[in-house]
């Protein structure tokens, strides 16, 4: 299958993180741009978000940032994107990011990244979309989250058939492979 034309990337606004996470953001931004994949993300200029955007822009890629006004007002909006869209609420941001993307890639991040990823996973579980959701488990960052999700399956809170809705991969080349195969779901790579 062909690559998606756009991906939504969820990742940290923090820069005080391991170099391997920073490297992954740069690698994904560059690789997406080189393949003509538009990056849709939260619009920040800081942390992994800024590194992702800067790498894609440096490789002549298209980057769309969607940021709520209350965050943009804190002067963290990236001002040199292909397109910067300022919205009123976080809900508007998430919906617009969803609408403008054909797949989701989750890099290491904190509460905001978790919120966005889990919402897309829930929407997929409810049948509201069938877009691939790819969890980039860089250096095992997401191992504990995956253990919680497996525990939820074991305890009956997540149905076994829904365990494959999230595809875990170990690095950025594997993200690109997952995007290319178009499935975004792999029983061997799920959290079961």
N, CA, C and O of each residue as an XYZ file, in Angstrom:
768
protein
N       0.838     -1.190      0.000
C       0.000      0.000      0.000
C       0.877      1.245      0.000
O       2.079      1.183      0.257
N       0.251      2.363     -0.292
C       0.985      3.618     -0.304
C       0.962      4.271      1.068
O       0.160      3.921      1.935
N       1.844      5.209      1.236
C       1.919      5.958      2.489
C       0.753      6.938      2.580
O       0.233      7.380      1.555
N       0.340      7.278      3.798
C      -0.701      8.303      3.942
C      -0.157      9.658      3.512
O       1.052      9.890      3.544
N      -1.045     10.541      3.115
C      -0.607     11.889      2.729
C      -0.374     12.771      3.945
O       0.331     13.777      3.860
N      -0.969     12.394      5.086
C      -0.790     13.192      6.300
C      -0.861     12.287      7.524
O      -1.599     11.303      7.558
N      -0.066     12.654      8.526
C      -0.098     11.937      9.803
C      -0.206     12.950     10.930
O       0.396     14.023     10.886
N      -0.978     12.588     11.930
C      -1.042     13.368     13.154
C      -0.006     12.788     14.101
O      -0.003     11.585     14.362
N       0.869     13.635     14.615
C       1.896     13.177     15.547
C       1.630     13.798     16.906
O       1.559     15.019     17.048
N       1.486     12.933     17.905
C       1.355     13.358     19.291
C       2.699     13.145     19.961
O       3.282     12.066     19.862
N       3.199     14.179     20.650
C       4.477     14.056     21.346
C       4.631     15.181     22.359
O       3.790     16.075     22.455
N       5.723     15.116     23.111
C       5.946     16.006     24.246
C       6.300     17.430     23.831
O       6.899     17.670     22.782
N       5.908     18.362     24.691
C       6.369     19.748     24.557
C       7.595     19.976     25.441
O       8.147     21.075     25.471
N       8.012     18.948     26.148
C       9.177     19.048     27.030
C      10.463     18.795     26.257
O      10.518     17.933     25.381
N      11.499     19.563     26.595
C      12.822     19.354     26.019
C      13.762     18.678     27.005
O      14.870     18.286     26.640
N      13.328     18.541     28.244
C      14.170     17.962     29.295
C      13.969     16.447     29.330
O      13.552     15.879     30.339
N      14.282     15.802     28.182
C      14.063     14.373     28.016
C      15.314     13.736     27.406
O      16.235     14.434     26.980
N      15.332     12.419     27.373
C      16.481     11.692     26.831
C      16.736     12.052     25.370
O      15.811     12.340     24.610
N      18.006     12.029     25.001
C      18.397     12.366     23.627
C      17.757     11.421     22.610
O      17.446     11.844     21.497
N      17.557     10.165     22.964
C      16.974      9.210     22.012
C      15.560      9.624     21.610
O      15.146      9.387     20.475
N      14.819     10.239     22.524
C      13.469     10.700     22.189
C      13.538     11.903     21.251
O      12.743     12.021     20.319
N      14.490     12.787     21.506
C      14.693     13.936     20.618
C      15.092     13.467     19.223
O      14.586     13.962     18.216
N      16.010     12.503     19.184
C      16.471     11.971     17.896
C      15.319     11.351     17.111
O      15.241     11.505     15.892
N      14.428     10.652     17.808
C      13.281     10.028     17.138
C      12.361     11.079     16.532
O      11.853     10.893     15.427
N      12.140     12.184     17.244
C      11.291     13.252     16.719
C      11.902     13.853     15.462
O      11.202     14.093     14.478
N      13.206     14.095     15.497
C      13.900     14.637     14.325
C      13.833     13.643     13.166
O      13.550     14.023     12.030
N      14.093     12.375     13.460
C      14.079     11.347     12.415
C      12.694     11.228     11.771
O      12.587     11.116     10.550
N      11.648     11.253     12.578
C      10.296     11.157     12.028
C       9.964     12.387     11.180
O       9.416     12.250     10.086
N      10.287     13.577     11.666
C      10.018     14.784     10.893
C      10.704     14.769      9.542
O      10.091     15.068      8.517
N      11.969     14.424      9.549
C      12.747     14.368      8.299
C      12.203     13.285      7.361
O      12.000     13.529      6.171
N      11.970     12.091      7.906
C      11.512     10.965      7.086
C      10.140     11.242      6.473
O       9.901     10.917      5.310
N       9.248     11.836      7.247
C       7.922     12.163      6.707
C       8.051     13.159      5.561
O       7.445     12.985      4.503
N       8.842     14.202      5.778
C       9.016     15.223      4.736
C       9.609     14.619      3.472
O       9.156     14.923      2.369
N      10.608     13.776      3.620
C      11.258     13.159      2.458
C      10.305     12.282      1.669
O      10.520     12.042      0.481
N       9.255     11.802      2.318
C       8.279     10.929      1.659
C       6.996     11.667      1.278
O       6.025     11.051      0.839
N       6.999     12.977      1.446
C       5.840     13.775      1.059
C       4.654     13.652      1.996
O       3.521     13.927      1.602
N       4.902     13.243      3.229
C       3.827     13.104      4.215
C       3.734     14.389      5.025
O       4.713     14.815      5.638
N       2.578     14.993      5.026
C       2.366     16.197      5.840
C       2.289     15.817      7.313
O       1.665     14.820      7.678
N       2.927     16.617      8.148
C       2.842     16.457      9.600
C       1.742     17.384     10.120
O       1.738     18.579      9.826
N       0.829     16.835     10.880
C      -0.183     17.613     11.604
C       0.123     17.386     13.075
O       0.203     16.245     13.530
N       0.293     18.476     13.818
C       0.673     18.318     15.227
C       0.155     19.501     16.024
O      -0.561     20.346     15.487
N       0.510     19.569     17.295
C      -0.042     20.550     18.215
C       0.414     21.978     18.069
O      -0.056     22.836     18.816
N       1.308     22.279     17.144
C       1.656     23.655     16.833
C       2.710     24.309     17.703
O       2.972     25.503     17.553
N       3.327     23.557     18.615
C       4.325     24.138     19.503
C       5.705     24.239     18.880
O       6.042     23.514     17.943
N       6.496     25.159     19.424
C       7.873     25.330     18.966
C       8.868     24.729     19.952
O      10.076     24.800     19.727
N       8.382     24.145     21.030
C       9.252     23.658     22.102
C       9.207     22.134     22.182
O       8.282     21.493     21.683
N      10.231     21.575     22.823
C      10.282     20.149     23.087
C      10.330     19.302     21.834
O      10.798     19.741     20.784
N       9.834     18.071     21.962
C       9.813     17.165     20.819
C       8.971     17.731     19.691
O       9.259     17.504     18.516
N       7.919     18.477     20.055
C       7.059     19.074     19.032
C       7.857     20.008     18.129
O       7.747     19.939     16.905
N       8.649     20.868     18.724
C       9.453     21.798     17.937
C      10.499     21.093     17.101
O      10.722     21.458     15.946
N      11.143     20.088     17.669
C      12.155     19.328     16.927
C      11.538     18.622     15.726
O      12.109     18.634     14.635
N      10.387     18.013     15.922
C       9.666     17.336     14.843
C       9.373     18.310     13.712
O       9.684     18.041     12.552
N       8.773     19.442     14.059
C       8.392     20.436     13.053
C       9.610     20.999     12.338
O       9.622     21.097     11.111
N      10.635     21.369     13.100
C      11.833     21.952     12.489
C      12.510     20.985     11.526
O      12.981     21.392     10.464
N      12.560     19.703     11.894
C      13.197     18.707     11.027
C      12.410     18.538      9.731
O      12.998     18.434      8.654
N      11.090     18.510      9.833
C      10.268     18.380      8.627
C      10.404     19.616      7.737
O      10.533     19.498      6.519
N      10.376     20.782      8.343
C      10.516     22.015      7.563
C      11.882     22.106      6.897
O      11.985     22.544      5.752
N      12.928     21.697      7.604
C      14.284     21.727      7.044
C      14.417     20.805      5.842
O      15.269     21.016      4.978
N      13.573     19.784      5.790
C      13.587     18.845      4.664
C      12.503     19.194      3.639
O      12.084     18.349      2.848
N      12.058     20.453      3.668
C      11.053     20.964      2.733
C       9.700     20.266      2.845
O       8.982     20.122      1.855
N       9.362     19.835      4.054
C       8.080     19.189      4.279
C       6.997     20.182      4.624
O       7.259     21.343      4.935
N       5.773     19.694      4.559
C       4.603     20.489      4.929
C       4.249     20.161      6.368
O       4.112     18.993      6.731
N       4.100     21.211      7.200
C       3.785     21.029      8.619
C       2.640     21.957      8.991
O       2.718     23.173      8.815
N       1.578     21.359      9.507
C       0.427     22.119      9.978
C       0.345     21.994     11.490
O       0.275     20.888     12.026
N       0.354     23.117     12.165
C       0.207     23.149     13.609
C      -1.170     23.655     13.982
O      -1.671     24.618     13.401
N      -1.772     23.004     14.949
C      -3.098     23.408     15.428
C      -2.977     23.615     16.926
O      -2.703     22.676     17.675
N      -3.184     24.852     17.358
C      -2.904     25.203     18.747
C      -4.041     26.042     19.331
O      -4.525     26.956     18.663
N      -4.473     25.760     20.541
C      -5.479     26.603     21.182
C      -4.896     27.973     21.527
O      -3.705     28.093     21.813
N      -5.734     28.994     21.498
C      -5.261     30.361     21.729
C      -4.613     30.517     23.102
O      -3.648     31.270     23.233
N      -5.112     29.829     24.125
C      -4.524     29.997     25.454
C      -3.095     29.461     25.524
O      -2.303     29.918     26.348
N      -2.760     28.497     24.669
C      -1.374     28.005     24.606
C      -0.549     28.907     23.699
O       0.603     29.212     24.008
N      -1.122     29.331     22.592
C      -0.423     30.246     21.686
C      -0.065     31.546     22.398
O       0.989     32.130     22.148
N      -0.949     31.992     23.286
C      -0.724     33.231     24.031
C       0.468     33.137     24.983
O       1.026     34.158     25.383
N       0.861     31.909     25.347
C       2.037     31.721     26.202
C       3.328     31.784     25.387
O       4.412     31.491     25.892
N       3.192     32.171     24.118
C       4.321     32.342     23.207
C       5.053     31.044     22.918
O       6.273     31.037     22.754
N       4.310     29.944     22.855
C       4.941     28.687     22.483
C       4.535     28.226     21.085
O       4.957     27.155     20.649
N       3.727     29.008     20.377
C       3.333     28.640     19.021
C       4.522     28.766     18.075
O       5.295     29.721     18.151
N       4.652     27.800     17.195
C       5.710     27.795     16.177
C       5.283     28.745     15.067
O       4.236     28.540     14.454
N       6.063     29.770     14.801
C       5.647     30.832     13.887
C       6.065     30.639     12.436
O       5.680     31.443     11.586
N       6.844     29.598     12.120
C       7.326     29.445     10.739
C       6.815     28.164     10.082
O       7.458     27.628      9.180
N       5.677     27.682     10.526
C       5.091     26.476      9.945
C       4.499     26.768      8.573
O       4.301     27.925      8.203
N       4.223     25.721      7.835
C       3.507     25.866      6.572
C       2.150     26.498      6.835
O       1.703     27.385      6.109
N       1.502     26.014      7.904
C       0.204     26.555      8.302
C       0.082     26.441      9.813
O       0.325     25.378     10.383
N      -0.293     27.532     10.457
C      -0.569     27.549     11.889
C      -2.023     27.957     12.066
O      -2.442     29.027     11.627
N      -2.781     27.089     12.715
C      -4.200     27.339     12.938
C      -4.409     27.516     14.438
O      -4.090     26.626     15.227
N      -4.940     28.659     14.820
C      -5.231     28.930     16.228
C      -6.723     28.726     16.442
O      -7.548     29.339     15.766
N      -7.058     27.859     17.391
C      -8.453     27.538     17.696
C      -8.768     27.985     19.119
O      -7.869     28.377     19.863
N     -10.032     27.926     19.495
C     -10.431     28.382     20.827
C     -10.210     27.331     21.913
O      -9.791     27.668     23.021
N     -10.487     26.070     21.609
C     -10.476     25.059     22.663
C      -9.621     23.847     22.300
O      -9.280     23.619     21.140
N      -9.292     23.085     23.332
C      -8.572     21.828     23.123
C      -9.427     20.857     22.309
O      -8.896     20.101     21.496
N     -10.720     20.871     22.515
C     -11.604     19.967     21.777
C     -11.583     20.285     20.281
O     -11.546     19.378     19.450
N     -11.609     21.579     19.942
C     -11.507     21.972     18.534
C     -10.189     21.498     17.945
O     -10.142     20.995     16.823
N      -9.118     21.664     18.714
C      -7.793     21.250     18.262
C      -7.783     19.763     17.939
O      -7.351     19.363     16.857
N      -8.257     18.941     18.875
C      -8.213     17.495     18.676
C      -9.060     17.067     17.485
O      -8.655     16.195     16.717
N     -10.224     17.669     17.325
C     -11.096     17.312     16.200
C     -10.456     17.711     14.880
O     -10.494     16.944     13.918
N      -9.874     18.891     14.822
C      -9.246     19.331     13.578
C      -8.017     18.488     13.240
O      -7.776     18.175     12.074
N      -7.244     18.124     14.258
C      -6.092     17.243     14.023
C      -6.570     15.898     13.478
O      -5.963     15.340     12.564
N      -7.648     15.389     14.038
C      -8.227     14.131     13.562
C      -8.664     14.269     12.104
O      -8.325     13.428     11.271
N      -9.409     15.318     11.797
C      -9.962     15.499     10.455
C      -8.880     15.652      9.387
O      -9.077     15.246      8.242
N      -7.752     16.229      9.752
C      -6.703     16.512      8.767
C      -5.669     15.398      8.626
O      -4.692     15.559      7.896
N      -5.867     14.271      9.310
C      -4.858     13.213      9.321
C      -5.431     11.885      8.856
O      -6.604     11.577      9.068
N      -4.565     11.108      8.217
C      -4.951      9.776      7.761
C      -4.443      8.676      8.693
O      -4.853      7.521      8.572
N      -3.562      9.025      9.610
C      -3.013      8.060     10.571
C      -2.470      8.850     11.753
O      -2.287     10.065     11.682
N      -2.215      8.125     12.847
C      -1.697      8.735     14.072
C      -0.408      8.047     14.469
O      -0.303      6.821     14.437
N       0.580      8.862     14.847
C       1.846      8.337     15.354
C       2.069      8.969     16.724
O       1.998     10.188     16.883
N       2.338      8.120     17.701
C       2.542      8.606     19.060
C       3.992      8.406     19.442
O       4.473      7.276     19.523
N       4.694      9.516     19.679
C       6.061      9.500     20.191
C       5.988      9.618     21.713
O       4.906      9.843     22.256
N       7.104      9.471     22.405
C       7.078      9.674     23.858
C       6.496     11.038     24.230
O       6.721     12.038     23.549
N       5.750     11.047     25.321
C       5.124     12.276     25.784
C       4.519     12.090     27.155
O       4.647     11.032     27.772
N       3.860     13.128     27.622
C       3.280     13.132     28.956
C       1.773     13.055     28.923
O       1.193     12.351     28.096
N       1.130     13.791     29.836
C      -0.314     13.711     30.012
C      -1.076     14.089     28.746
O      -2.048     13.421     28.393
N      -0.656     15.141     28.062
C      -1.350     15.552     26.842
C      -1.264     14.500     25.758
O      -2.250     14.219     25.076
N      -0.093     13.922     25.598
C       0.101     12.863     24.603
C      -0.766     11.661     24.941
O      -1.405     11.081     24.063
N      -0.785     11.284     26.227
C      -1.632     10.170     26.660
C      -3.099     10.452     26.379
O      -3.815      9.587     25.874
N      -3.548     11.656     26.703
C      -4.936     12.040     26.487
C      -5.309     11.893     25.015
O      -6.328     11.287     24.685
N      -4.492     12.441     24.146
C      -4.792     12.417     22.717
C      -4.779     10.995     22.168
O      -5.673     10.608     21.415
N      -3.765     10.217     22.544
C      -3.658      8.852     22.063
C      -4.827      7.995     22.543
O      -5.418      7.253     21.758
N      -5.160      8.096     23.827
C      -6.244      7.283     24.365
C      -7.601      7.678     23.777
O      -8.470      6.826     23.594
N      -7.782      8.965     23.482
C      -9.027      9.370     22.850
C      -9.159      8.764     21.457
O     -10.225      8.267     21.094
N      -8.081      8.803     20.678
C      -8.134      8.209     19.336
C      -8.332      6.700     19.406
O      -9.034      6.126     18.574
N      -7.713      6.053     20.397
C      -7.896      4.616     20.601
C      -9.348      4.310     20.967
O      -9.928      3.350     20.460
N      -9.933      5.120     21.842
C     -11.333      4.943     22.231
C     -12.258      5.143     21.041
O     -13.180      4.356     20.830
N     -12.017      6.192     20.262
C     -12.843      6.435     19.078
C     -12.772      5.243     18.120
O     -13.780      4.838     17.540
N     -11.570      4.690     17.964
C     -11.412      3.547     17.070
C     -12.156      2.332     17.635
O     -12.810      1.604     16.888
N     -12.061      2.117     18.926
C     -12.757      1.004     19.574
C     -14.268      1.125     19.370
O     -14.962      0.123     19.199
N     -14.766      2.354     19.390
C     -16.201      2.603     19.215
C     -16.637      2.605     17.750
O     -17.817      2.784     17.448
N     -15.680      2.406     16.846
C     -15.996      2.361     15.426
C     -16.160      3.715     14.778
O     -16.739      3.814     13.697
N     -15.660      4.769     15.418
C     -15.783      6.113     14.864
C     -14.740      6.411     13.792
O     -14.881      7.375     13.040
N     -13.698      5.594     13.717
C     -12.708      5.710     12.643
C     -11.970      4.391     12.511
O     -12.054      3.519     13.376
N     -11.246      4.265     11.408
C     -10.441      3.064     11.179
C      -9.002      3.433     10.810
O      -8.298      2.646     10.177
N      -8.576      4.616     11.204
C      -7.230      5.089     10.884
C      -6.198      4.361     11.744
O      -6.458      4.062     12.910
N      -5.019      4.074     11.166
C      -3.968      3.434     11.953
C      -3.517      4.308     13.124
O      -3.422      5.529     13.002
N      -3.242      3.661     14.258
C      -2.672      4.319     15.440
C      -1.389      3.571     15.759
O      -1.414      2.398     16.134
N      -0.271      4.261     15.607
C       1.032      3.623     15.751
C       1.762      4.226     16.936
O       2.018      5.429     16.982
N       2.091      3.382     17.883
C       2.781      3.786     19.105
C       4.272      3.517     18.935
O       4.694      2.362     18.886
N       5.067      4.575     18.847
C       6.517      4.442     18.701
C       7.126      4.254     20.088
O       7.305      5.218     20.833
N       7.435      3.034     20.418
C       7.926      2.677     21.753
C       9.447      2.827     21.806
O      10.177      1.849     21.963
N       9.899      4.049     21.673
C      11.320      4.364     21.611
C      11.987      3.990     22.936
O      11.578      4.453     24.000
N      13.002      3.159     22.857
C      13.744      2.706     24.049
C      12.821      2.173     25.146
O      13.122      2.305     26.333
N      11.703      1.574     24.751
C      10.784      0.989     25.724
C      10.005      2.001     26.545
O       9.457      1.659     27.593
N       9.950      3.259     26.076
C       9.272      4.302     26.841
C       7.847      3.906     27.234
O       7.423      4.177     28.358
N       7.113      3.277     26.336
C       5.702      2.968     26.575
C       5.484      1.585     27.194
O       4.337      1.153     27.304
N       6.530      0.885     27.597
C       6.373     -0.475     28.128
C       5.374     -0.548     29.280
O       4.541     -1.454     29.316
N       5.445      0.376     30.203
C       4.536      0.323     31.362
C       3.091      0.601     30.967
O       2.171      0.001     31.522
N       2.885      1.499     30.019
C       1.534      1.735     29.519
C       0.997      0.467     28.856
O      -0.150      0.082     29.085
N       1.810     -0.171     28.049
C       1.386     -1.399     27.392
C       1.052     -2.481     28.410
O       0.123     -3.263     28.207
N       1.807     -2.528     29.506
C       1.503     -3.492     30.571
C       0.141     -3.199     31.197
O      -0.615     -4.124     31.494
N      -0.176     -1.924     31.399
C      -1.493     -1.547     31.946
C      -2.595     -1.965     30.979
O      -3.620     -2.501     31.401
N      -2.394     -1.727     29.699
C      -3.400     -2.105     28.712
C      -3.589     -3.625     28.665
O      -4.716     -4.111     28.569
N      -2.487     -4.369     28.733
C      -2.592     -5.840     28.793
C      -3.354     -6.273     30.040
O      -4.180     -7.183     29.985
N      -3.073     -5.616     31.164
C      -3.766     -5.922     32.416
C      -5.271     -5.656     32.273
O      -6.092     -6.428     32.769
N      -5.620     -4.566     31.595
C      -7.030     -4.242     31.385
C      -7.720     -5.319     30.545
O      -8.889     -5.629     30.774
N      -7.000     -5.889     29.574
C      -7.549     -7.002     28.797
C      -7.728     -8.213     29.702
O      -8.789     -8.837     29.714
N      -6.688     -8.540     30.459
C      -6.734     -9.712     31.354
C      -7.869     -9.615     32.360
O      -8.472    -10.624     32.722
N      -8.161     -8.393     32.813
C      -9.197     -8.187     33.824
C     -10.588     -7.965     33.222
O     -11.556     -7.759     33.953
N     -10.686     -8.008     31.891
C     -11.983     -7.901     31.240
C     -12.472     -6.488     30.957
O     -13.626     -6.303     30.570
N     -11.607     -5.481     31.146
C     -12.021     -4.101     30.896
C     -11.840     -3.682     29.441
O     -12.497     -2.749     28.978
N     -10.971     -4.350     28.732
C     -10.803     -4.144     27.293
C     -11.024     -5.500     26.629
O     -10.437     -6.500     27.039
N     -11.855     -5.528     25.625
C     -12.127     -6.773     24.927
C     -10.881     -7.228     24.171
O     -10.165     -6.397     23.612
N     -10.614     -8.523     24.145
C      -9.421     -9.021     23.454
C      -9.332     -8.568     21.996
O      -8.236     -8.299     21.503
N     -10.467     -8.479     21.302
C     -10.434     -8.067     19.899
C     -10.021     -6.607     19.728
O      -9.640     -6.194     18.633
N     -10.094     -5.827     20.804
C      -9.685     -4.422     20.712
C      -8.203     -4.223     21.016
O      -7.676     -3.125     20.836
N      -7.537     -5.263     21.468
C      -6.114     -5.143     21.808
C      -5.252     -4.851     20.589
O      -4.160     -4.299     20.720
N      -5.725     -5.211     19.421
C      -4.950     -4.975     18.210
C      -5.208     -3.633     17.549
O      -4.699     -3.385     16.456
N      -5.975     -2.768     18.172
C      -6.279     -1.472     17.567
C      -5.112     -0.501     17.642
O      -5.069      0.485     16.906
N      -4.180     -0.776     18.517
C      -2.994      0.062     18.698
C      -1.794     -0.764     18.278
O      -1.579     -1.863     18.789
N      -1.018     -0.242     17.354
C       0.152     -0.980     16.873
C       1.413     -0.415     17.503
O       1.735      0.760     17.328
N       2.117     -1.254     18.230
C       3.374     -0.864     18.848
C       4.529     -1.208     17.906
O       4.597     -2.309     17.358
N       5.432     -0.242     17.731
C       6.667     -0.467     16.981
C       7.824      0.104     17.793
O       7.621      0.924     18.689
N       9.031     -0.334     17.474
C      10.183      0.007     18.309
C      10.945      1.246     17.880
O      11.657      1.838     18.691
N      10.815      1.653     16.620
C      11.642      2.759     16.133
C      10.983      3.426     14.932
O       9.922      2.999     14.477
N      11.616      4.466     14.430
C      11.018      5.241     13.338
C      10.979      4.462     12.026
O       9.977      4.561     11.317
N      12.013      3.690     11.657
C      11.849      2.871     10.450
C      10.630      1.942     10.524
O       9.951      1.728      9.519
N      10.354      1.395     11.704
C       9.178      0.533     11.865
C       7.883      1.338     11.774
O       6.868      0.819     11.310
N       7.905      2.605     12.213
C       6.740      3.482     12.034
C       6.440      3.617     10.546
O       5.291      3.496     10.122
N       7.481      3.868      9.759
C       7.298      4.050      8.316
C       6.778      2.775      7.662
O       5.934      2.835      6.769
N       7.277      1.626      8.100
C       6.774      0.353      7.583
C       5.302      0.180      7.927
O       4.508     -0.235      7.083
N       4.935      0.500      9.171
C       3.540      0.382      9.597
C       2.641      1.331      8.807
O       1.519      0.974      8.448
N       3.130      2.529      8.539
C       2.347      3.473      7.744
C       2.181      2.969      6.312
O       1.118      3.126      5.713
N       3.237      2.364      5.766
C       3.199      1.885      4.386
C       2.265      0.701      4.209
O       1.629      0.565      3.164
N       2.173     -0.163      5.226
C       1.311     -1.337      5.051
C      -0.157     -0.993      5.212
O      -1.030     -1.782      4.847
N      -0.435      0.201      5.765
C      -1.794      0.704      5.799
C      -2.701      0.078      6.834
O      -3.825      0.541      7.028
N      -2.246     -0.953      7.495
C      -3.114     -1.631      8.442
C      -3.100     -0.934      9.783
O      -4.148     -0.695     10.384
N      -1.901     -0.607     10.250
C      -1.783      0.015     11.557
C      -2.093     -0.933     12.688
O      -2.034     -0.542     13.854
N      -2.424     -2.176     12.371
C      -2.740     -3.173     13.379
C      -1.953     -4.429     13.047
O      -1.935     -4.877     11.901
N      -1.322     -4.976     14.025
C      -0.520     -6.180     13.839
C      -0.615     -6.983     15.115
O      -0.187     -6.525     16.174
N      -1.170     -8.173     15.026
C      -1.350     -8.973     16.241
C      -0.051     -9.142     16.991
O      -0.045     -9.156     18.222
N       1.056     -9.270     16.272
C       2.344     -9.434     16.942
C       2.797     -8.145     17.606
O       3.591     -8.174     18.546
N       2.301     -7.018     17.124
C       2.746     -5.746     17.652
C       1.732     -5.061     18.546
O       1.954     -3.930     18.979
N       0.626     -5.726     18.829
C      -0.383     -5.119     19.683
C      -0.013     -5.287     21.140
O       1.017     -5.882     21.457
N      -0.850     -4.767     22.035
C      -0.514     -4.848     23.459
C      -0.995     -6.128     24.116
O      -0.974     -6.233     25.343
N      -1.432     -7.112     23.324
C      -1.812     -8.404     23.929
C      -0.597     -9.269     24.128
O      -0.712    -10.390     24.623
